[in-house]
């Protein structure tokens, strides 16, 4: 009887571990090597779209919320800004039919990075 109970306990532990592993969300790696959940990757993709389309009000609101909720700081913030601005520039370039020069696109990207840094600074240090 005791052997059966021990065996049953082991089987239940194994089944529980396997089922928990199936439920655990797997992180996605963005092109920059950032590790993020699928929901965060989707949200960052939406932010990149808003950035590319220059929908300033929506972009600023979404980016502020994302920075505050994920407590982005330091290299994580820099990596995320790099990824979003690069992705937005790529989407903007493909949407515009690659009519603009590489120099113009890089200038636009640098301008967006600066804007994202300013918004992030405000999100982490709100003035009351």
Buried (B, 14 or more C-beta within 10 A) or exposed (E): EEEEEEEEEEEEEEEEEEEEEEEEEEEBEBEBEBEBEEEBBEBBBBBBBBBBBEEEEBBBEBBBEBBBEBEBEEEBBBBBBBBBBBBBBBBBBEEEEEEEEEEEBEEBBEEBBEBBBEBBEBBBEEEE
